[in-house]
């Protein structure tokens, strides 16, 4: 993503975060680029030096100045107030809580592009990606240029560029919004992670509509406990961040939020009508078949028939969430429902591979206990034969969910294969030990560390009418083992295996 070539006043960029007295100590300067990476500093650029879990940007201030930085913003963490010092005539501006203020600084640099498009935010443990991509498909089919940001990447619909994070750092996020504006996007649909909210990456944004999918255990290595995790998500629905809020009426956390709704922004809900909800979208007479989902929609926006080629109850939730958002955005329900049958499944989200007499292989990103439970239950409705499940758990992450993943997998599957996920720097044997404590029996459980071998074994052991669920990798085309990022595309492997099945 190239930085904006136009010059910006450093004083103007900082006016909302530091005092006029401090600004008076800095010569008027123009900035032509802004970056967190000292390697990307160019002459006339502004280097932002943040502390970090892996790399401390403050160690690279001298390198940035040598490369031509006209100024440096440096995170201050010793409790002292903001101040300025000079290094080789280059101002270094020390700012407390800089990471939390960076969204506003970047917004000023990029001239507030978020204000010129309709901004839709989606948060929740599971379903963010699917809801985001469904809304984007719908908007494109309704004739609107749409830009999405999230796990699958960032860009115009069908032109996504890989993303390092679900929610980008504050500078890259704002650069993407500027890019979306330049490309003529009328709508931006963004996955908003709890990390993104808590770390201030979206602080300068006010979403026209924000939607919540669900909450279950995940990211406790970052948040510490479920209460803190829920509180991080809840911030998105305050009037500060959202003009309209959409909550899942079937989620207990959402129900508790709705009961105590004291925000000024209006509330809408799907699945069930929540307390204080002005609008709602409900589904009746639901039918799940091998062709997908059909249901009668009863909503405050009208009534109609929903037909979609997606599998599983949680995908009905995702569809209802997307419909709710689109109706709040001003689209007619009948118009939205007419398009639903043409919606495509999302890459790596309940994606089906089947050929001739092969078993059905489903690739899904499910990597939390709740997601795995819901995915297996959904597939059981469609399974005529046996259901086998392959899964692993990521290394260097919350290890308390590993036995819960085992319990979720063993509760409804006929056979299991435990294998690698992204083990990162943690030994597979240690991850496996945690997983195995969740099983009450080891019968019908195979352990195969090599994931590609495990997938081939799972498919070769199945027959026509059986379903093989490959859980955890989804859309990812890599595997992180040790300090190596290895090429690994589970979707391509699944496709090749069913096409070669005899």
N, C-alpha and C positions, 0 to 999 in steps of 0.2 A: 504494500500500500504506500504510494508516494505521498509525501507531505505537501500541504498546500504551499505553492510557490509564492503566494502573496505575503508581503511583509506585515507583521502585526506588532503593535506597540506592547512592549513588555509591561509598561505601567498599566495599560488597560487590562491586560491579561491577569494582573495580580491585584487589581483594585478591590475585588470582592473578598480577598483572603488575607491581605496585610494592611496595615495602617498607612495613611497618607504621610505620616512622619517618617516611616521606614522608606516609603517610595521616594521621598525627597532626598534620601541618601544615595540614590541610584541615578546615574546619568540616563537621560532618555535613550532607549535602545529599541531597535526593531528586530524582530525575530522572524526567520523565514522557514524554520522547521522546529519540531519538538519531538524528543525521543527519550525513552528510558534506557536505551542500549548505547553505551559509549562507542561501540563499534560502528554505529550508524550516524554518529555526529558528523555534520558537514559545516563548512564555514558559514557563519551566520546563524547557526542552530542553537537551540536551548536544550541543555542536558538536564534531565530530572534524575537525581540520585536518591533512590529509595533503599531502605534496608530490605532484606528479603530472606526467606527461609534457606534458599540455596546460594544466592549470590547477593552481596551487598554492593549496590551501585555506588555507594560513597567511596569505595576503594578505587574508583575509576575517574574521579574528578580531574586529576591532573592530565590523564590521557585524553579526556574530552576537551579540555582547554587547549591542549597541544593540537588537536584536530580542528580547532577553529570555533569552539563554542563561544558565543558572545556573552553568555551568562549561564549560571548553574543554579538550579533549585535543589536544596539539600534537605532531606528529612531530619528533623531535630527531635531527639527522643530523651533528652535529659531534663525536661520540665522547664527549661528556660524559654523566654519569649523570643519571637522572631528577631533576627538581627542580620546584618550584612558585613562581610569582610571581602577584601580584594585579594586575588591571587594573580600576579602578573597583569594587573589592571583589569582583570575579569571579575565581575561581581559574583560572589557566591552568597545566595540568599537562603538563610536557614529558617525553615518554617515548621512549627509543630504540627503534627497530624497531617503532613503533606499528602500522604496517600489518600486521605479522606477528602481533601480539597482539590485533588488533581482533576476530577471530572469537570469542575467549574472552570478551571484554568484551560483545559483542553477545549471545552465548549466555547470559550471566548476566542481561542486561537482559530477554531474552525467556523466561527461566526454563527453558532447556534443552529446547525442544520436540522436538529430534531424538531424545531418549531415549524418547519415548512412541510412536514409529512405527517400522516396519521401513524401514531406509534402504538403498537400492541405488544404487551409483555405477557409471557407465559411462565409460570413457576410451579413447582411441585416436585416430589421425588421421582415419580414415574409419569411418562406420557408427555413431557414437555416437547420433545422432538416431534412426536407424531402430531400433536395438536398444532404446533407451529407450521409444519409442512402441509397439513390438511388445509389450514387457513390460507396458506400461500397458493396452493393449487386452486382453491375456490376463488380467491381474488383474481388470479390470472384468467380463469375461465369466465369470470364476470367482467373481464376487460380492463383490469387495472394492473399497472406495472408494480411489482412487489419485490422487496428485498428482504431476505431472511438472515438471521444471525443465530448461531447455535452450534450444537454438537456436530452436525453434519457439515458445517462450514458456513461461510458468509458470502452473500452475493445475490444477484437477481435469481429468481426461480429458474432452476435448471442450469445455472452457471455458478455453482458454489465453489469457493476456494477454501481449502482445508483450514481449520481453525485450531490453534493450540489449546484453547479453553472454551467451555460452554459460553461463558460471558467474558469477553476480552478485557484486558486492562483498560483503564479510563481513556488513555490516549488513542490506542488502536480502535476502541469502540467508537470514539467520536470521529476518527478518520474514516471508519466504515460508514457512518451516518452521512458524512460529507460526500463520500463516494456514491452512496445511494441517491442523494439529492442530485448530484451531477449526472447520474445515469437516468434521471427522470422518474425515480420511484415515487409513487403516490402513497404507498403503505410500506412500513417496516414492521416485520413480525419478529420478535426477539425472545429467545429463551433467556430467562433471568435466573441464574443460580443463586443459592443461598450465599456462596462465597462472593459473588458479584455484588449482592446487596450489602453484606457485612463489611466488605473491604472498600465500599464507597465507589465502586466502578460505575454505578448508574445514578450517582447523587444529583447530577445536573439534569436528569430526565424526568419529565412528567408524561406518563403513558395515557393515551386517550382511553384505553381499555386494558386492564390487567386481569388475567385469569389464573385460577388455582386448580390443579388437577387432583392432588392427594398428598398425604404425608405418611411415610413409613421410614424405618430405620435406614439411615445412610449418613455418611460424612461425619460420624461422631468423633473421628480422629481430629476434625477441625473444630466442631461446635462443642464437644464435650458431653452433651446430653441432649435428649429429645426436646426438652423445653426450650433450650437455647436455639436449637435447629428450627423449631416452629416459630419462635419469636423473630428469627431472621427473615423467614418467609412472610410473616404477617406484615412486616414493615412496608412491603410493596403495595399493600392495599390501603394504606393511609392516604388521605387527601393530598399529602405532600407529593406522592409518587403517581397516583392514579386518579383520573377523572371519573371512571366507572369501574366497579369491581365485579368479577364473576367468580363464584365459588361452587365447588362440587357438593351438592346436598347430601351425598352418601358418605362423605368423609367426616369423621367425628371431630377432628380439629376444626374444620370449616364450620360445622354446626356450632361449636363453642364460640368461635369468632362472631358468627351471625347473631347469636343470642345476646352478645354484649356489644353489638354494633353501635359505635358512637361517632364514627367518621362522618364527615359532611358529604362525602361522595356517595351516590346511589349504589345499591347492591342488587345483583341479579344472581340467580342460581339455576343449576341444571340437575337432573336426576330426581331431586326432591325440592319442593319449595321451602326455602329457609326463612326463619324469622327475619323480619325487616326487609325482605327481598321485594323490590318493586316489580321485577320481571322474572320469568321462569321458562325453562324448556324441559318437558317431561317426555318419556317414551312409554307407550303402552303396546300390548299385543306383540311383544318382541319375539321374533323367530330367528334362531341361529341355524344355518344350513351350510352345506359344502360350498354353496354359492356366495355366502356372506351373511349379512344382517339385514333384516327388514323390521320396521316398527312404525307404529302410528305416533306421530308427534303431536302433542298437546302443549301449546305454549301461549304465553301472554301475547305473542306476536301473531298467533293464528294456529291453524291445524293443517296437517298434511301427512303424506306417506313418505317415509325414509327407506331407501334401498341403497345398500353400499356393499362393495366387494371386499370387505375386510372381515377378519375372523376375531371372535372373542368378545366377551362382555366388556372388557376394559377398552376395546376399540369403540364400542357403543358409547362409553363414557367420553372418549376422545372426540367422537363425532358430535355428541350433544354439546360439549364445551365449545367446539369450533362454531357450531350453529348459533349458540348463544352469543358469542363474540360478534359474528357477522350480522346478526339481527340488531344488536346494539349499535353496530357501525352504520346502520341505516338501510341494509339490504332487506328485501321482501323475503319472508320465509318460503313462499312458493318458488321463488327464483332460486334460492339456495338449494331446496330439496330437488329441484329439477336437475341440477348438476351432479348431485351426490353419486349416482350410479357410475359416473365416469371417473371418479377419484381413484388414483392408483395407490397401492400399498407403499409404505415408506421403506427405503433400503435398510435392511437389517432390523426392521421392526415387524415381527410376525410375518416374515417374508417366506413364501412357500416355493419349494423346488420339487418338482415331480415330473417323471418322464416315463411313458409306456407302462411297464410292469414294475417300476421301481417303488420303494416305499416313499412316503411323503416326508421330505426333510424340511424342517422349519428353522430358519436362522433368526434369533431374537436377541436383543441387547440386554435382556433381563439379567441384572447383576445385583439385585437386592432381594432379600427374602420375600417381601411382598410381591415384587414384580415376578419372581420365579413361581410363586404360588398361583398368582392370577393367570400367568401364561400357561402353566400346566393344566389348570382347571378349564381354561378356555379350549385347549386342544383336546381334552378328554371328551368334550361334547362332539367333536368332529371325528374321533378315532374309532374306526371299525375293528381294528386289531389290537396290537400291543403298542404301548407308549413308552419309549425309552428316552432318557434325559442325560445329556452330557453337560457338565458344568465344571467350573473351577472358581477360585477367588483370587482377587488381586493382592499382590504383596505391598508392604509398606502402607497399608490402609487399615481401617477399623477391623480388628480381628475378632471382635465380639459378634459380628454378624456371620462368621464362617460356620459355626454349628447350626445357626438358624437357616442358612442356605441348605445345609444337609437335611435338616428337618423338612424344609419346604419341598425339596426334590424327592425325598423318599415317601412323602405322604400320599402322592397320587400317581407315581410312576411305576411301571412294571419292572424296569431295569435301569441301572445307573452306571455311568462312567464318570469317574472323577479325574480331572486332568489339569493342565496348566491354564492359567489365564495370563494376565500380565504380572508375573511374579516379581518383577523389578529387582531390587537388591536382596530380597528375602528368599531364603532357600525354600524350594518347593516342599521339601520334607516337613518343614515347620508349618507351612500353610496347611498341608495335608493333615498334620496332627490335629490342628484346630478343627478342621472340617469333620474329621472322623468322630470327634466327640459328640457330634449331633446325630449320629446313626444309632439306632437301638439294635440293629443287626447288620452284618456285612454280607448277608445273602443277596445274590443278584447285583452285587457291586463290583465293578472292575476298576482298577487303578492303572492308568496309562499316562505317564508324565508327558510324553510327546503328543501335543494336541492334534497335529495332522494325522498321526497314526491312530489316535483315539477316535477321530471323526470317521476315518476309513473303517475302523472296527465296528463302530456303531451302525453305520450304513450297511455293511456286509452282513451283520447279524439280523437285519430287519428284512421284511418281505412286503409285498404289495398289500395294502390295507393297514400296515403299521405306520406310526408316526415317530420320527426321530427329531427331538428338539435339541438344537445346538445353542446353548444359552451363554450369554456373557459378552461375546465379541461383536455381534451385530454388524454394523457398517464398517468397523475398523479394518484397516488393511495392513496391520502390523501387530507384532507381539513384542513386548518389552521383557527381556530376560537378562538379569544382571545389568550391565551397562550397555547392552546391545538392543537396538531397535530392529527387529527382524521382519522381513517381508512375510506377511501372512494374511491372506484374504479368504475368510471362511465362506463367504458367499460364492466366490469363484470355485472353491473346492467342492461345496455342496452341489453346485450346478454340474460340474464335471463328473462327480460320482453318480448322480442320478442318470445322466445321459449315457454313462458307460455301463449302467446296471444291466445285468443279464438275467 
